[in-house]
Structures are given as structure tokens and as C-alpha cells.
Amino acid sequence: MQLSFKKLVFVLSFTTLTACSSLHQTDNTESEMSALPLAVPLQVSYQDEVNLLRINQLIADKEKVDDKQRAALLFERGLIYNRMGLSAHSRYDFTQSIFLDPSFAEPYNSLGVYLLMSGSYDEAFDAFDSAIELSDAMQYSYLNRAIGLAMVGRYDNAQEDIEHFYALDTTDPYRLLWRYRINFDVDPTLALEQLKSAVPPSENADFAWTIIDVMNGELSEKVFFDNISNGISTNEELAQRLCEGYYYLAHWHINNGDLPKGIYYLKLSLAANVKDFIEYKYALLDLNNIQYKLQQKAEKEAEVK
């Protein structure tokens, strides 16, 4: 059933994170409601709290720690704050790390993601450029830069980055998923062909290949979700898988014209609370962008009436 823009805005803004409530909005069946798994949302770990205390003590010791060491400690602390969801603290530490050691590549990439999420695109691109220039190991800066370039409509540059990112490791299923994600906006047929032509290495049993199987029609979503906990034993692992699975399937549904289901899956990706995963961060950004576009269209509808 097609929903009006006003109803879609309502779905995006007020749908709860219970399977029953949201799926009633999208006219799914009772069996589909019960099939969607959830993990207990991840909380701050005791180990991270202990490490945070240790790092704070080391940073405060100005006699034993030089600037390069302090930059590394600030970056490590920024990653902990990132896992905790303390964005301002994390961003500050990445910035200070760069200030103390401008040759340190890693914090440029991490800061770039935060700049991208805040809409500071030019600054984000500068940060990703710096990370790439400083270290060949900063492969994910190509991905993050590609995502940002696609957001501002620079699709040729985005494709160039995502193809380079994929070429660096063609056996990585996540790179295939991001390649599909970026290329679909430019050439849907090509993006689908690239996904279908992907063959997992015989020794590679990465969970992400099952997401690709769903997209390629080789596995049903029900079977996918029924077996999503296979091979894992902790709630943390389940939360991570759900964060990833819901994110990529959300965009698959959106690309297939089911925006309400895509919105709901993005929310389920966030529900896992895996705050240091890029899927979590970009799910937040995607929801904000979708809401903005729907509100703009709803306002235009109102003007016409």
C-alpha cells in the first residue's frame, strides 16, 4: 500500500522499536512480525570504563608522556568515547590528537566521519584526504569519502573511490555491499549485476555473504533471520550482526521501492546500539536525510493543495 508523504514522515518520526508496532504501519503479516529478531542493546562495558581511567591517568602524566604518545592516547580514548556514544568527547579527542601529532593518520579518518555526520562536507573531505595521504593503511577513508561524495551528488568521484576501495580487497563482502550501495544511485542495473556476479571464496564464511544471498534472491529473509545467530554465542555478536544485517537490507528495500520497511530496518539497526559501527552511524545519518526529504516533499504537497 502506498503511503502519503505526511504518513511517511509520521512513520519515520514516531514509529517505535517494537516489531509489532512498526510492521502494522507497513501492512506486514503476523508471521513477519515474529520473525524479526532483536538483541539486548549494547551497554558501556566494564573493560572500557577501566581503560578510560587508565588512559586518563597516563594523559595527565606530562613528565612521562610526550606529544606523540599523548596523541596516541587521546585517539585511543576517543575510540572508547565513540563506543560509549559520547560524540562530543570523541570528536574533541580526535581533534586534539591531530593537533599534537599532525602526521598521525587514524584520527583524521575518525574525525572525518563526525564531520560528515554534522554536514561539514568540505572539512570531512579534507580529513579523509589527509588520512589517505599519510598512510596507505587508511583504506576505509576511501569508503567514507565515497559516501560523502555521493551525498553531495558528486557521483563520478564517489564511484572512483568505491571502486578503488573494493579493488583493495575483492574477497571482502562488506566492500561488495558498499559498492552496491554507492553504485545503485548512479546505475542500478550495474550495481545489481556486480552483486550477482560476486562469488565468495571457498574458505570465506563471513556472515555478510548471507546478506548478499538475500539481495540476490538466493536466500529468503525468513531463513536469514532464523539463522542469524548461527556460529555465535554472545549477545554482543548478535547485536553486531543485527546492526549490519538490518542496515544493508534497509537500503535494499528502499532501492526496491519499500521506503517504510527500509525506514523501519534502519531503526532496527540502531536498536542494537553498536555505536562504534559505521552502519550505526550511517543509519542515523540516513534517517535524518530521509526525514528531511520527506518533510520537503510534504511541504510542497501542502503548497499545491
N, C-alpha and C positions, 0 to 999 in steps of 0.2 A: 504494500500500500504506500502511495506517495504521501509524504507529509509536507505541509506548507513550511515556508521558511520560519515563520513565527514558532511553529511547533518544534522545528529542529533546534532553534535557539533554546527553547524550553528543555528539550531533551539534553542538550549539551550542558546547560547551566544547573539543572536541578535533579537529574537522574541520580538515584542512589546507587551505591556499590553492591547492592544485593542482586543476585542473578534474576530473581523472580520479578522485582520491580522494573528493572530496565528492559527485560525481554518482553514484558507486557507492552511496553511502548513500541516495540518493533514487531509485534504480532508473531513472535515465535511460539512454538508449541511447548507444552509442559515438559516433554522429554528433553527438549533442548535446554530448558531452564536447569534441570537437574544434572545435565551433563557437564556444565561449566565448573571446573574446579577452582578453588581459591586456597591460598596458603595463609598461614598466620603472618600478618605484616611484620617485616623485619624490624627489630628494635636496635638501639645502640648496644654494642657488645661490651662486655666487661673488659675484654682484652684491649679494645680501642680506648676505653677510659684509662686503663693502666698506662698504655703507650702515650696517651696525651699528657699525663702527669710527668712521665719520664722526659718527654721532649721539652716540655715547659721548663723543667729544671736545667736541661742542657742548654737551651737557648738563653736562659738567664745568666749562665756562667760565662761572662765576657772574657775572662782571662784564659780559659782553656779552649774556647771555640773561636776560630777565625771566621772571616766573612763567608768564604766558600762553604765551610761546614755549617754555618748558621743558615745559609741559603738552602742547603740540602735538608736541614731540619725543618725549616719553615715550609718547604714543599711537602715533606712527609706529614707535617701537622695539617697542612691544607687538605691533603687527601683524607685524613681522618675526619676533619670537619665536613668534607664533601660527603662521606659515608653517613655522617650524622644529620645531613640536610641543613647544616649551618652555612648557607651560601655566602653571606657577607664575610664571615670569618675566613672561609676558604678562599674567596676571591682576594681578600686582603693579604693573606699569607702568600699566595702565588705572586701577587704584585711585589711584595717585599722581597721575595726570593729572587725575582728578576732584578730588582734594584741592587741587591747585594752581589749578584753574580750574573751579569748580562749574557754570559756565554752558556748558561745552563738552559738546555733546550726544553726539558719536560714541562716546567711551569708555564711556558708560552702557550703550549697546546691546551693545558688545563684552563688557563685564563681565557683563552680564545673561545672555549665553549660557553663560559659565563657571559662573555661579551656578545656572543651570538644570541644567547637567550634573552639578553636585555635589549636586543635590536641595534647594538652598536656594531654594524656590519663592517665598516671600514677598519675600525680598531681590531675587530676579530680577525679579519683577513691579514692584517699586519702581524698579529700574534702567530697565526698559522704559518705565514711566510717565514717568520723568524725561526720557528721551531724546525721547519724543513731545511732552512739554510744552515742551521747549526748542527744538525745531526741527521744522518741517513736512517737512523732507527725510528724517527718520528713518522712512521707510516700512517698512523691514524689522523695525522694533521691533514693529509690529502682527503681523507673521508670527511672530516669536519668542515674543511674548506669547500668541498663539493656540495655539502648540504647547504651551507650558507650561500654559495653562488646560485644554487637552484632557487633558494628563497627570494633572491633579488632579481630573478629572471635571467641570469647570465648562464644560460643552459649549455652553450658550447664549452665554456670554461669548466662548468660543473661536470660535463661528460668527460672532458680530458682528465680531470682529477680522479674521477671514479674509475675510469678505465686503467689509469696508472696504479691506483690503489689495488684493484683486482689483479692486475698483472704481476704484482709483487708476491702474490700467493694465490694461485688459481685453485688450490685444493681447499681453501677456507670457505665454508658455506655461508658464513656471515658476509663475506665480501660479495658473494653472489646475490644475497638478499638486498644488500645496499645498492648494488649495481642495478638490480631490477627497480628498486625504489626510486633512484635518481633518473634512470633512463625512461621510465614509464611516462613521465611528464613530457618527454620530447618525442618518443617513438614507441607507443605501446606494443606494436607488433614486434619490433626488435627486442624490447625488454622481455616479452614472453618467450620469444624464440631462444634468447640467451639462457633463460631459466630452464627451459625444457631440454636444452642441449647439454646441460650440466650433468656430469656423471661422477658420483663420489668415488674416490679411491677405495680400493677393496679393503684397505686397513683402516679407513676413516669411518668411525661410527658416531660422529658428532651429532648431538641432538638436533642441531639446526637443519640437518638434511631431511628430517621428518617434516619440518615446516615447509621446505621446498616440495616435498612429496604431496602435501596438501594442496599447495598452489598449482602443482602440475596435474592435479586430478588423480593421482595415484594412491591417495590415502584420504579417507573421509575425516572430517573434523571430529566426529564422534570417536572414531578409533584413535585419532591423535590424542584427544583429551583423556580417553580411557586409559591410555598407556603412557601418559606424560611423566609419571613418577617411576617408570621402569629404570632400574640401574642406579637409583639414588636412595639415600637413607636419611636425609635430614630435611627439615623444613626450609632451611636456608637455600639448599639446592633446588627445592621445589619452587620457592619464591623466585629464584633467578630464572628458572625455565619458563615460568608463567609470565614474568615480565617480558622476556624475549618473545615467547610464542604469541601472546596477545598483541604485542606491538606490530610484528610483521604481518600477522593475519588481519589486523585492523586496516592496514594500508591495502592489503589485498582485497578486502571487502569494499573499501572506499573506491578502489580502482574498478571494481565490478559494479559500481553504482549503488551500493548499500551503505550510504553515509551514516544512518542511525546505528547500524551494527558496528561500523568502524569506530564511531564515537564511543560506543559502549566498551569495545575491546581496548581502546586507548585508556579508558578509565580503569579497566581491569589490570592493565599493565602497570598503572600507577598504584593500584591497590596492594601490590606485592611489596611496595615500599623499599625497593632496591635502589637507593638514591644515588649510588655511585655508578650505575649502569647508564650507558649513553641512551639506551632505549627508554629508560625512565625520564631522562632529561628531555629527550626529543618528543616524548609523548606529551609532556607538559607544554612544550613549545607548539606542537601540532594542534593541541586542543585550543590554545589561545588564538592561533591563526584561523582555525575553523570557526571559532566563535565570532571573531572579528568579521570574517567574510559573510557569515550568515546574518549578522546584525546589519551589515551594509546592504545586503540584498533585501532584508526585511524592511529597512527604511525606504529603499527605492520602491518596493511594492506599495508601501503606505502612501508615498507621494503620488503614485499613479492613480490610486483609488481616490 
